[in-house]
Amino acid sequence: MKPLKLKMEYFGSYVNETVDFAQFDEVPLFLISGKTGSGKTTIFDAMCFSLFGTTTDNNRNGRTAEKLRSDFAKEKDLTRVSFWFEHQGETYQIIREPKQDRHKSQKVNLFYEKNGQKEEITKVTDANQFIEDLIGISADQFRQIVLLPQGKFREFLESDSNNKNELLAELFGTQLYADWTQQLKNQLTAAQDASHDSQKQMEHLMTSIEELADQTDPVQWLQAAATLLKQHEQQLAQQVEAAVAAQAKAKKLDEQFHVEQNLQTAYDELAQNQTVQQQLDQQQSAIQAKQQLIDELQWVRHQQTDYVAWQHAQAAIQDLQNDLQQQQTAATELDQKLQQLQHRAQELNQQQPAIDSINQQKIALASLLPRYQETAELKERIQTEQQKLAKLQKSQQQVQTTSQQQTVLLEKTAQQIQSLQQQTDRQLIEKMLEERGTGQALLKRLQDLQSKHQTITDQQASLQQAQHEEKMAGQHYQAAQTAFQEADQKHAALQIAELATHLIPGQPCPVCGSIDHPQPGNLAAKISLDEIQAAGVALKQARQALDDAQAQKVKAQEKTVNLTQQLNNLKDEYTTELTKLRNDSQLPATDLAQLAAKLQERMNETAQRLKKTQAAIEELKQAQQEQQKQQQTLDELTAQQQKLDHDQQLLTAQLAGLNGELTAKVKQLPSAYADLLTAKKQLHDWQIQLRDYQQKKDQNQTELQNQQQQAAAIAATISHDQENLTQQQHHHQQLAKTLQQALKDHDPNAQWSRYAEDFAQLDQLESLQQTVNEYQQAVKINLDRRQHLLAAINERPRPQLAETRKALQAATTMRDEKQRELGRLKEQLQQQQKTVQQVDEIQQEQGKQQAELDRLSDLVNTMNGKNSMRLTLERYVLRHYFKEVLNNANPRLRQLTADRYEFFLEESTGSNNKWSGLEVGVRDRDAGKDRSVHTLSGGETFAASLALALSLGEIIQQQAGEFKLMLCLLMKASARWIKPRWIMHCRRCRLWRAIRAWSGSSVT
C-alpha cells in the first residue's frame, strides 16, 4: 500500500489540511516532526481512522475519532477524513466521518474501479472487510507494523523466542502450522483410542464363548473356535432329525382330532335342528290367520283408488259450498261501499265553485310576485350597506387605537437604540478581542507546559525504573563475581591436586620450583580428568556470565546517567518557561494548577464580556430593523384612516337614496300582504288547498271504479262455483254406487263401514306378508340343514374327543421342545460363527491400524520438535521468515551504525525447548566477535530496533500486498493424513526447500 494524499477536515487541530505524500515518491525515508501537541500523531490517527474506523491507540485512553472532532468546528461543520492510496497499481479513495451531531453513526464512502467500472461501498462493515482483504492486515497489525509503536520494538528485539513467537505468528499467519500439528496430534490420539477400543472389543468377543474363555491368544483362539464349531454343527444335524419325527407324529394326531371334532359338531347341530322344527310347528296356526288377513287387505287395496276419489269429491263439495257463502257475503259489503263513494262524489262537486274562486285569487297574487321580489332585494341591499357602514366605523376605531399604540412603541424603540449604541463602542470591542488573543496564546503555552510537566513525571518514573534496574544489575554482577571466584577456586584446587599427584621427590615443582615437597596436598582423593574438564567448563561459563553481568551493569549505569541528564534539562526548561509565563500573565499564582485556573478564569470573563457585547450588537440590529418596520406600519395606518373616512361618506349618501326608492315601491303593493314572504306564504296555502281538493276527488273516483270492478268479479266467481258444485255432486254419486257394488260382490253381508275398517289396517300388509315369508323360508332352511347333517354323520357313532385331545397335546409338547432346542442350537452356532468372523476381521484390521499408527506417530513427533533440529514446524517456519526479516534489516542497520553491526539468528536450537529458535544476536565487526543484543548501548539499541521495525514492516506489507502466505504440506512416508484444503501453492520456493531441510526426509 502506497499513500498518495490525506485530507483532514475539522479533525484534531486541523480545520482543512491536506498532506500530499506524492511529493516524497523519490525519497525512501522522510520525517514528520514538530513540538509536542502539534498534531503529528493526529496525521497517523487520520490515516488509521480512514482505513479501519479506529485511531492509532484503538480508541483507548479516550482518544476516539469522536473525541478528535476539532474545537474550532461549528455545529454545521462536518468532521471528515479523506485518504487516497495506491495498491498493486490501482488507486483507491476512502472517506470516513465519525459519529457527530449531524449524524449519530459513523459514515464511509469507498471508491475504486473494477473491470473498468467505478464501484462504491457505503456500509461500514463491508468497507472494513474490503480494506483488510485488500492490504492483507488487520487494524491491530497496521498499528503494530505500519505505524512504528514508540518503544515497543526495543522490547521485541530483546524478548525471548516465546514472546517473539506471539507477534511473528500473528503477522506471518503461521497459526495454521500449529493448528495442523494439533490436528494431527488429535488424529493420532483418535487413532490410538480407536485401536484400543477395537482391542477391547476383540477381547470381549473372545470371552463371550464360554468354552474358549481361557484362550487369550487370538490365533490359538481362532483354531480352537474352528474345532468347536464343527462339534456344534454335528449336534445340530442330530437335533434336526429328532425334530422332524416329532413334527410328523403331531401332524397325524392333529388331522385325526379335526375329523372327530367335525363329527361331534354335526351331532350337536342335529339336536338343535329338531328343537327348531318343534318351534315352527307351534307357530303354524297363527301364520294361517295372518294369511287370511293378507287376502282381505289385498282386496281392499284394489278398491283404494275409487274410495279415495269418493272422499276427495265429498271434500270438494263442502269447499265449494263454503266459497259460495263467502262470495255472497263479500258482494253485499261491496254494494254498501259503492253507495258511500257515490255520496262523497256528490259532496265534492258542490265545493267546485269555491275552489274556482281561490284559483283566480292565486293567479292574481302570483302576477305581483316580481314587484315583491324587487322590494325584498332593495331591503337586503339597504341592510348590507348598513352592515358595511357599521363595519367601516369599527375599523376606523381600531385603526385609530393601533396608530396610538404604534406611536408609543416607536418612541420606546428609539430609546432602546440609543442605549445599545452606547454599549457597542468599537474601541471597547477591539480591546476585548485583544485580551482574548493574548489569553489564547497564554493558554496554548500553558498547555505546552502541562505536557512538559507530564513528560517530566514520566521521565522521573523511567529514572526510578532505571535506578532499580541499575541496582539489580549491580546485585547480579556481585552474584556473578562471587560465582566466578568460587568456580575459579574450585578449578585451581582441582588443578593443584592433579599437579600434586605428578610431583617427583628431588624434582623441582613446576609451580614454585622447590625440590622439597613437605606438604604436597591431599592425595587421598583420586582426581579424574573429567572433573577437571567439568570445572574448566563451569569456570568458562561463570566468566561469560560475569562479562554479561558487567555489560548489563554498565548499560544500566549509562541509562541512569542519560535519564538523569534529560530530566534535569527538562526541569530547567520547565522552570524557565513557567517563570516567563507567570510574568507575562501577571497572575498571582504559586504553581501550574493555580496559574491554569486563574488564566482560564480570565479567559472565561473575557469570553463572557465578548458574548454580551455580541448579543448587544445583534440586539441593536434587530432594534433598528424593528424601528423601520414600526415607522412603516404607522404610515400605512394613517393612509388607511383617510381611506376609511372617504368610504364612510359615500356609504351614507348611497343609503339615503335606497330608502327613498323603497318607500315608493311599497305603496304600489296590496296592504293585506306587506312583503314577499307573506305573499309567498298565502300562495303556498292556496296551492295546498287546491291540491288536497283534487287529490280527494281523484282518489274517490279511483276507489269507485275499483269497487265496481270487484263487484263484477265476485258475480262471475259465484256463477262459476255453482256450476262446479253441480258437477262434483254428480261425480260423488257415481263413485258411491261403484264402491257399494264391489263390496256386495266381495261379501254380500258386509256393511259400508267395512271399507273404513280395512283401510285402517292397510299399512300392516307389508309387515304381515314379510312375517309369513320368513316363516316359510325358515321351514325350508331347517329341513335342508337336517338332510345335510344326516349325510355328514352317515350312521357313524359319537367320537371320544377327550382321549384324542390328550394324545395331541402330548405330541405337540414334544414337537415344541424339539423345535426350541433346535432353534437354540442354530442361534448359538450362528452367534459363534459371527463372533469368530468378527474376531478374525478385527485382528486383520488391527494389523493395518498399527502400521498407520506408527507412520502417524513418526510424523507428529517430527512436527512437535522431535527431529534433528529440535524445532517445531511452526517455530521453524517463523525462524525462516524472521531470518528473512533480519537479512532485509542488515543493510539499514549497517548504514545506521557506520557499518559496525549486523543481525544474525543464533543457530543453537536447545534441546526441544520452546524458548529457543528465535534468539537474535549482533555481529560486531569492530570487535570481531558476536554479541548479545542486551549488551548494546541505548543509542545502538534504538538504531537496531528502528532497522528491525522498518524491515518487518516492509516484509509484512510485501506479503500482504503481493501474495497471500500459503501452506506447502510435507509428509514423511505417507500422505493419507493430508486434507485437500491444506494443499495450496507457495510462491516462494525458498520456504519449500527450507521445510524440506527441516523435515530431514523426502517431501511428497
C-alpha angles and dihedrals in degrees: 000000000000118000114225108173139353123198121190122192118189088336115143110315092342119098098179113344132154125199112202108204091177090082089067095055093113095042116085094199132021135174132230106202139169145124124298109286094015092121106264094131090042089066090056090042089055092048093048092044093050092052102037108010094244135089128248094270092048093250091300124139089029093289097134127149089250091055090050092066106127118259087222093061118110122214092264093048117098123222105223139161122202120191128186118193139163125228126178091342095309125109122223133187124198125184121190132182119192123223109287142150094285093055128014098216138048117274129204138184118188118187126192141139126253122182090343093307125112113241130193132196119198103168114096097218092047092049092049092050092046092053093048091049091046102050095026099230134092128234092263092051090047090054092047099045115016092042107049107230112226111252095348098104092056088059089047092050094051097038123106125256094267094056091045088050092063096057097036093049091054094045098046096036095235094146087099089067090054090044090049091050091048092047091052089049089051090049090050091050091047091048091049090049090049091050091049091048092051090050090051090048092051092049090050091051092049092052092047090079104071095200090059100037093112092058112093101166109087095215094050090042092055091050092050090046091056091055092047092051092054090054092050091049090056091049090050093054091053092049091051092058092050092048092052092053093049090049093054093050093048091049093053093050091047092055091050091049093052092051092051091043091055091050092052090050090053092054091050094049091049090058090050089050092057091051092052091050091055091052091051092052090055091055096052099094093050091049091054091054090051090051091056090051089050091056091050093049093047089056093050091048088061089057094046096097095056093042093052091047089052090052092048092050091051091051092047091054091053092048092050092050091052092049093051091053092050093048092052091051091050091050091055092051092049092055091055092049093049090056091052093051092050091052091051090051091057091052092052092051089056091057094055097095092055091048092051090053092052091050092054091050089050092054092050094050093046090057089061095054095096090059091048088050092053091050092049092049090050091052091049091050091051090049092049092051090049090053090049090051092050091047090048091052091050091050089051090056092047093049091049092050092046092050091055092049092047091053091054092049092049090055092049092049091052091053091049092051091052091051094048093049088059091052096050100058110161096224091053091052093049091051092052092048090052090051090050092051091050091048093050091051091049091047091052090051089048091053090051089051091050090051090049090048089053089048089053090050091050090046090052090052090049090049091051089049091048091049089050090049089048090052092048090047089052091050090047090050092050090050091048090048091051091047090049093050091049092048090047092050092047092048092047092048091052092048091048091049090049091049091048090061089058097051112121120203110251093018120107118255111252088224107043102009094232118147093206118073105191095161109024095171132254106322095170094090116068110229114210126209090237091060092052091048091047090051089049091052090047090050091051091049091048090050090050090048089050091051091049092047091049091050091049090048092051091046092050091048091050090049091051093049092048093048092047092052092046091048093051091049091050092049092050092050091046093050093047094048092044092053092048092048092049091051094046093048094045089212123147098236128143100194141018095265094054091045091051091049093048093046092048090048091053090048091050092050092050091047091049092052091047090049091052091047092049089050090051091052091051090046090050091052091049092047092051091049089048090051091055091049092049093051091048090049091051091052091050091050092053092052090047091053092054093050091050092054091053092048091051093057092051093050094050092054093046092052092055092056093048093052092054092051091050093054092054094050095048092057090061094059128083113270092225091067108042099181145012094266093056092048093049091049091053091048090050092051092050090048091053092047093051092045093050091051092050092046092052092048094048093044092051091050092049093049091048091054092046093051092050091051091049091051091053091048093051092051090053092048092052091052092049094048092051090055092049092049092056092051094048092050091053092048091049093055092050093052092049092055092050094051093046092054092048091052091050092050091051097044121357091201096051122113129220089256087068088081093058093046094050094044089052089060097039094099089063093062098093095046091048091049090049092050092052092047093050091051092052091047092050091052091052095046094048091051093049092048091051092054091048093051093049089052091050094050091047091189092300117149123248112279127239100237098171095064093045091048092052093051090048093051092052092050091047092051091051091048093050092050091052091048093049092050090048091050091048092052092047092049092046092049093047092048092049092047089050092048092050090049092049093049090050092049093046091050091053092044091050090058090056093044092052091054091050091046091054092051094045093046090052090051094047092049091051093050092045093058102269092128138101092278095045091226132124118239093251093047091048093051090047089049089054093050093043091051088054089051091050093048089051090048096049098079090053093044091051089049093049094047100042092257092302105115137040132172125247131178112236111245096208108106102183123219105306088306119160089212094066138070101062100059113137126211134178125229110223106209093186093055093034094227142093119260138191116252087235090070094060119109122244094265093044091049091052091051091048092047091049093050091047094047094049092047093048090050092051094048093047093048090047092054094042094047104035106032143356114247104249134186128251108196123218128201131183115212097337137040100188092107094060114104117216094238089062095057106094136140124262116211093205113072090188089071090049093052091044093054090048089056091048094051093054092215144071117296122228 
